């Protein structure tokens, strides 16, 4: 585990670091690897590691990590995991089942990044990113987000399958998700 794995110096670029991951980059890389295995031609998968495999993996990871699958500037990254879920759901890469499982609407505003810009190197280096992120936060705050309340998790746990992406909501004001992971059942 390593924090801030995507906070590389310089302009926004696709960071691929499989040796050290935070909870979100772990989920992203596992999803990209799973999609690589599902979609790559057999000759790419069984061949020696090379440029074709790296290019395919990079493309899949970029699709997952950036709004609409397009890496542009820092604000194009899906910084809030609730937007990450919506964007990847819209592209058919994941399916958000929170509402189906009896999720309730979370109407807490999202604004952590713009109310704590000093916590993000890129926002200090380029204040022009702030209005772009404020637009993202306003849109996210206006859209419904669903979660399973803690006291209801037991009633839906039988519908959680190996490989499901789990996101734990945050109690920090302005922040949507505190932690992510992948469900794996062992001995019940």
Secondary structure, 3 states (H helix, E strand, C coil): CCCCCCCCCCCCCCCCCCCCCCHHHHHHHHHHHHHHHHHCCHHHHHCCCCHHHHHHHHHHHHHHHEHHHCCCCHHHECCCHHHHHHHHHHCCCCCCCCCCCCCEECCCCCCHHHHCHHHCHHHHHCCHHHHHHHHHHHHHHHCCCEECCHHHHHHHHHHCCCCCEEEEECCCCCCCEEEEEECCCCCC
